[in-house]
Amino acid sequence: MESIQRRLLALLVSLMVGVASVPASAEENLDDQVNNRPTATAMLGDAILARPLLLVLTAGGTAVFLASLPFSALGGNVTEAGKMLVVGPAKQTFVRCLGCTAIQHEWRDKQVAGSETASN
């Protein structure tokens, strides 16, 4: 009976410590979202999962673009097809900041453009 009480006490203490640490991490995540900064978890997921998948998507989009090029040329929309199938995925793969969503990346670009015009 005594070992069950010790285990329950240990479980209760660990739950209290875990609950006490949640507000601090929630506040940090809220600050990152407000200031449009990617979190470390977002960067890790982007580097390990999203970028390799986007690289495959870029290669696949290029292959589809090349295969459909005669039809796009006949339809007069080569530029639009190239932007959607090749340029868009390539920008997301190689240009977007690590861990940023598309909206965060646009916000960062606006900040950089604003600071460049202010310094000139």
Helices and strands as residue ranges (DSSP letters): H 2-34, H 40-45, I 46-50, H 51-75, H 78-82, I 83-87, H 88-94, H 102-119
